[in-house]
Amino acid sequence: MIKHPDDNSPSKNIALLLGIIFIAFNLRPAITSVGPLIGFIREDTGISNGVAGLLTTIPLLAFALLSPFAPTIGQRLGKERTVFIGGIILTAGILVRATGLIPPLFLGTALAGAGIAICNVLLPGIVKEHFPTKVGLMTGVYTTSMVLWASAASGFSIPITNGFDLEWNTSLGTWVLLTLPALLFWLPQLKNKPNTVHSFDDETNQPSVWRSKLAWQVTFFMGLQSFLFYCLITWLPEILQARGIDASAAGWMLSIMQFIGFPLSFFIPVIADRLSNQKGIVIGISCLYFIGLGGLLMDGSFVLLAVSVFLFGLAQGGALSLSLTLLGLRAQSAKQASQLSGMAQSFGYLLAAIGPFSIGILFDMYHSWIPAIIIFLIVTAGMLWSGIGAGRNRYVFENSA
């Protein structure tokens, strides 16, 4: 009889859980630490807003390019070993861009994005394989871990730079101190061999996940919520500074925006796992986005801006965790979860990559953030439409088209 993954010894499960948590710690800081420092980077290097937006766009392009290949690499080398390789690449990227020179800055950013992409894609499959009856809970745990340090990186970027009298590049390099413990905690997982056991017969005879209408809806939901997330972590400090808020306070508001999402980032996957469908959750998240973004269009007080940040902070926490949960809920096995994850994070992040760069160019053209906020509202409407489809109680291969 095949041993159920949930029946592994408690010590192995605890070691895996700690490894997942520490890997998740590193899936956003290399990106979210950039937004508050863009003004320093732009002033020191002389690059434009559009080029500065590439510092967030490049990792997303890396996500898009590598995500389709990560499941295949993970199947051949073992998902756990491939995640370790991804962590090494991420560490190298952080160190390379810490030189402060423009070419290494962009090269290191690309390497960091590549490392994150590998881990991004394979973690849902690892969760589905080892904790198949606890997908929602485990997704909530690692999503919350990810959001924790994503927000910390945004909030501490300016204080680290100013408090220790560091250059912006040294400040970006300090996040290597988070990747090294993650690699150590992941070492026990390198003993695992590639899993060749499949949960369903003739899984190889199933149609490509790229032909599934439901998979495309999951992909668009992932991509559009990512579009909003990366645009806001890149440009929200600049938007708030245009409304009269100083750079340090704007950086902390960006951090608070992500911190506010903690409760939803944990509880949404747990709730979603217990519901027959997730349409109601999608509608609730979209309403929070609409109201919060609408507040940015109004020429209001600090309090109004703070409420707006609070609302779409809640929305972001819920949207990110739900999109990751759907990768497991819409799949029937660990292999399918990895395939769906590869598709959703490939095309989805390609869609998201358009955001920071195009928004920077848009501001250079109009010298106003109003057009950008209107685009954010339109994207939210698209996220609502795709999310309602993705929230149906079906598997991706039940309705291929």
C-alpha positions in Angstrom: 0.0 0.0 0.0 1.3 3.5 -0.9 1.9 5.6 2.1 -0.2 8.8 2.1 2.0 12.0 2.1 0.1 13.3 5.2 1.2 10.1 7.1 4.9 11.1 7.0 6.6 11.3 10.4 6.0 14.5 12.4 9.7 15.4 12.4 9.8 15.3 8.6 6.7 17.3 8.2 8.0 19.9 10.6 11.3 20.1 8.8 9.5 20.5 5.5 7.1 23.1 7.0 10.1 25.2 8.3 11.8 24.9 4.9 8.7 26.1 3.1 8.3 29.0 5.5 11.9 30.2 5.1 11.8 29.8 1.3 8.6 31.8 1.3 10.3 34.5 3.3 12.5 35.2 0.2 9.9 35.2 -2.6 9.2 38.9 -2.5 11.9 41.1 -0.6 14.2 41.2 -3.6 11.4 42.9 -5.5 9.4 44.9 -2.8 12.6 46.5 -1.4 13.1 48.3 -4.7 10.0 50.6 -4.7 10.9 52.9 -1.8 14.4 53.3 -3.2 13.5 54.1 -6.8 14.0 57.8 -6.1 17.5 57.2 -4.8 18.3 54.9 -7.7 17.0 57.3 -10.3 18.8 60.2 -8.8 22.1 58.3 -8.6 22.0 56.7 -12.0 20.1 59.2 -14.0 17.6 56.7 -15.4 14.1 57.6 -16.3 10.9 56.5 -14.6 10.2 54.1 -17.4 13.7 52.5 -17.1 13.3 52.4 -13.3 10.1 50.5 -13.7 12.2 47.8 -15.4 13.6 46.9 -12.0 10.2 45.4 -11.1 9.4 44.4 -14.7 12.5 42.3 -15.2 11.8 39.8 -12.4 8.3 39.4 -13.8 9.7 38.6 -17.2 11.9 36.1 -15.6 8.8 34.6 -13.9 7.1 34.4 -17.3 10.1 32.9 -19.2 11.1 30.3 -16.6 7.7 29.2 -15.2 6.8 26.8 -18.1 10.1 25.0 -17.7 10.2 24.8 -13.9 7.7 21.8 -13.6 9.8 19.7 -16.1 13.1 20.5 -14.4 11.5 19.8 -11.0 10.2 16.4 -12.3 13.7 15.4 -13.5 15.8 16.7 -10.7 13.2 16.5 -7.9 11.1 19.5 -6.9 13.0 19.9 -3.6 16.4 20.0 -5.3 15.2 22.4 -7.9 13.9 24.8 -5.2 17.4 24.7 -3.6 18.9 25.6 -6.9 16.4 28.5 -7.2 17.5 29.7 -3.8 21.2 29.7 -4.8 20.3 31.7 -8.0 18.3 34.2 -6.0 21.2 34.6 -3.6 23.7 35.2 -6.4 21.3 37.8 -8.0 21.1 39.8 -4.8 24.9 39.9 -4.5 25.5 40.9 -8.1 23.1 43.9 -8.1 24.6 45.1 -4.8 27.6 46.3 -6.7 25.7 49.5 -7.6 26.7 49.6 -11.2 23.9 49.8 -13.8 24.6 46.6 -15.8 25.0 44.4 -12.7 21.9 46.1 -11.2 19.8 44.8 -14.0 21.6 41.5 -14.4 21.3 40.8 -10.7 17.6 41.7 -10.8 17.1 39.2 -13.6 19.0 36.4 -11.6 16.9 37.2 -8.5 13.7 37.0 -10.6 14.9 33.6 -12.1 15.5 32.1 -8.6 12.1 33.3 -7.3 10.3 32.0 -10.4 11.6 28.5 -9.8 10.4 28.5 -6.2 7.2 30.2 -7.0 6.1 27.5 -9.4 7.2 24.4 -7.5 5.9 25.3 -4.0 2.2 24.7 -4.9 3.1 21.2 -6.2 5.2 20.4 -3.1 2.3 21.4 -0.9 -0.2 19.4 -3.0 2.1 16.3 -2.9 3.0 16.3 0.8 -0.2 17.9 2.3 -3.0 17.0 -0.2 -5.7 17.2 2.5 -4.4 20.5 3.9 -3.8 22.6 0.7 -5.7 25.6 2.0 -4.0 25.7 5.4 -0.5 25.1 4.0 -1.0 27.7 1.3 -2.1 30.2 3.9 1.0 29.5 6.0 3.5 30.1 3.2 1.6 33.0 1.6 1.5 34.7 5.0 5.2 34.1 5.4 5.8 35.6 2.0 3.7 38.7 2.7 5.4 39.2 6.1 8.8 39.8 4.5 7.5 41.5 1.4 6.0 44.2 3.7 9.1 44.3 5.9 11.3 44.8 2.9 9.2 47.8 1.7 9.1 49.3 5.2 12.8 48.8 6.1 14.4 49.9 2.8 14.5 53.6 3.7 15.4 53.1 7.4 18.2 50.6 6.6 19.5 53.1 4.0 19.3 56.2 6.2 19.8 54.6 9.6 23.0 52.9 8.7 24.1 55.6 6.3 24.2 53.0 3.4 24.0 53.5 -0.3 20.9 52.2 -2.0 22.8 49.2 -3.5 24.1 48.1 -0.1 20.6 48.3 1.3 19.4 46.0 -1.5 22.2 43.6 -0.8 21.3 43.2 2.9 18.5 40.9 1.9 21.0 38.1 1.2 20.9 37.7 5.0 17.5 36.2 4.6 18.3 33.8 1.8 21.2 32.0 3.6 19.1 30.7 6.5 16.5 29.5 3.9 19.1 27.4 2.1 20.2 25.9 5.4 16.6 25.0 6.4 16.0 23.5 3.0 19.0 21.2 3.1 17.1 18.2 4.7 14.7 18.2 1.7 17.6 17.4 -0.7 17.4 13.8 0.5 14.1 13.4 -1.3 14.2 11.6 -4.7 12.0 12.6 -7.6 8.5 11.3 -7.1 7.5 9.1 -10.1 4.2 7.9 -8.6 1.1 9.5 -10.1 -2.3 9.8 -8.4 -4.3 9.1 -11.5 -4.1 6.6 -14.3 -3.0 7.7 -17.8 -2.3 11.3 -16.6 0.0 11.7 -19.6 -3.0 11.1 -21.9 -4.8 14.2 -20.6 -5.0 17.3 -22.8 -2.5 20.1 -22.3 -3.4 22.4 -19.5 -3.0 25.3 -21.9 -6.2 24.1 -23.7 -8.3 24.4 -20.5 -10.7 27.3 -20.4 -10.7 27.1 -16.6 -6.9 27.2 -16.5 -6.9 30.4 -18.6 -9.3 31.9 -16.1 -7.0 31.0 -13.2 -4.1 32.4 -15.2 -5.8 35.7 -15.9 -6.8 36.1 -12.3 -3.2 35.4 -11.2 -1.9 37.8 -13.8 -4.2 40.7 -13.2 -3.9 40.6 -9.4 -0.1 40.5 -9.9 -0.4 43.4 -12.3 -2.0 45.5 -9.5 0.4 44.2 -6.8 3.6 45.0 -8.7 2.4 48.3 -10.0 1.5 49.4 -6.5 4.6 48.2 -4.8 6.7 50.0 -7.5 4.8 53.3 -7.8 2.6 53.8 -4.7 5.4 55.6 -2.8 5.7 58.0 -5.8 1.9 58.4 -5.9 1.7 59.2 -2.2 4.7 61.6 -2.4 2.8 63.5 -5.2 0.0 63.9 -2.7 2.4 65.6 -0.2 3.6 62.6 1.9 7.4 62.4 2.5 9.5 59.6 1.2 9.9 57.8 4.6 6.2 57.9 5.4 5.3 56.7 1.9 7.7 53.8 2.3 6.1 52.8 5.6 2.6 53.2 4.0 3.7 50.7 1.3 4.8 48.4 4.1 1.6 48.8 6.0 -0.4 48.2 2.8 1.2 44.7 2.6 1.1 44.1 6.4 -2.7 44.8 6.5 -3.1 41.8 4.2 -1.7 39.3 6.7 -5.0 38.1 8.1 -6.6 37.6 4.7 -3.5 36.0 3.3 -3.8 33.3 5.9 -7.6 32.9 6.3 -8.6 33.2 2.6 -6.9 29.9 1.6 -8.4 28.1 4.6 -11.9 29.4 3.9 -11.5 28.8 0.1 -10.6 25.2 0.7 -13.8 24.6 2.7 -16.2 26.3 0.2 -17.8 24.6 -2.8 -16.7 27.6 -4.9 -14.7 30.8 -4.4 -16.9 33.3 -6.4 -18.0 35.2 -3.3 -14.4 35.7 -2.2 -13.5 37.1 -5.6 -16.4 39.6 -5.5 -15.4 40.7 -2.0 -11.7 41.2 -2.9 -12.7 43.2 -6.0 -15.0 45.5 -4.1 -12.2 46.3 -1.7 -9.9 47.1 -4.6 -12.6 49.3 -6.3 -13.3 51.4 -3.2 -9.6 51.7 -2.2 -8.4 52.7 -5.6 -11.3 55.1 -6.0 -10.1 56.9 -2.9 -6.8 57.6 -4.7 -8.7 59.5 -7.4 -10.0 62.0 -4.8 -8.0 64.9 -3.7 -8.4 64.1 0.0 -6.6 64.2 3.3 -4.0 62.0 4.8 -6.7 60.0 6.5 -8.5 59.3 3.2 -5.2 58.1 1.6 -4.6 55.9 4.6 -8.0 54.3 4.4 -7.5 53.7 0.7 -4.2 52.0 1.3 -5.8 50.0 4.1 -8.6 48.7 1.7 -6.5 47.7 -1.2 -3.9 46.3 1.2 -6.7 43.9 2.4 -7.5 43.2 -1.2 -3.9 42.4 -2.2 -3.5 40.0 0.7 -6.7 38.1 -0.3 -6.1 38.2 -4.0 -2.5 36.8 -3.8 -3.4 34.0 -1.4 -6.5 33.1 -3.4 -4.6 32.9 -6.7 -2.1 30.6 -5.1 -4.8 28.4 -3.5 -6.6 28.0 -6.8 -3.5 26.4 -8.3 -4.1 23.5 -5.9 -7.9 23.5 -5.8 -8.3 23.4 -9.6 -5.8 20.5 -9.9 -6.3 16.8 -9.2 -2.7 15.9 -8.4 0.7 17.4 -7.5 1.8 17.1 -11.2 -1.2 18.9 -12.4 -0.8 21.6 -9.7 2.8 22.2 -11.0 1.6 22.3 -14.6 -1.2 24.8 -13.8 1.3 26.8 -11.6 3.7 26.9 -14.5 1.1 28.1 -16.9 -0.5 30.7 -14.5 2.8 32.1 -13.5 4.2 32.2 -17.0 1.5 34.0 -18.9 0.1 35.6 -15.7 3.4 37.2 -14.9 4.0 38.2 -18.5 0.8 40.1 -18.2 1.9 41.6 -14.9 5.3 42.6 -16.3 3.5 45.1 -18.6 2.5 47.0 -15.5 5.4 48.8 -13.8 7.2 49.7 -17.0 4.1 51.0 -18.8 2.9 52.9 -15.8 6.3 54.6 -15.5 6.1 55.6 -19.2 2.5 56.8 -18.7 3.6 59.1 -15.9 6.6 60.4 -18.0 4.0 61.3 -20.7 1.3 62.9 -18.7 3.1 63.9 -15.4 0.0 62.8 -13.5 -1.0 59.6 -11.7 -4.7 59.8 -12.6 -4.4 57.8 -15.9 -2.6 55.1 -14.0 -5.2 54.8 -11.3 -7.9 54.6 -14.0 -6.0 51.7 -15.5 -5.9 50.0 -12.1 -9.7 50.2 -11.9 -10.1 48.7 -15.3 -7.7 45.9 -14.4 -9.7 45.2 -11.3 -12.8 44.7 -13.4 -10.9 42.2 -15.5 -9.7 40.4 -12.3 -13.3 40.2 -11.1 -14.5 38.7 -14.4 -11.7 36.1 -14.6 -11.9 35.3 -10.9 -15.6 34.4 -11.0 -14.8 31.8 -13.7 -11.7 30.6 -11.8 -13.8 30.2 -8.7 -16.0 27.5 -10.1 -15.9 24.1 -8.4 -14.2 22.2 -11.2 -10.9 20.8 -12.2 -8.9 22.1 -15.2 -9.3 18.9 -17.3 -13.0 18.6 -16.7 -13.9 21.2 -19.3 -11.1 21.5 -21.8 -11.6 23.8 -24.8 
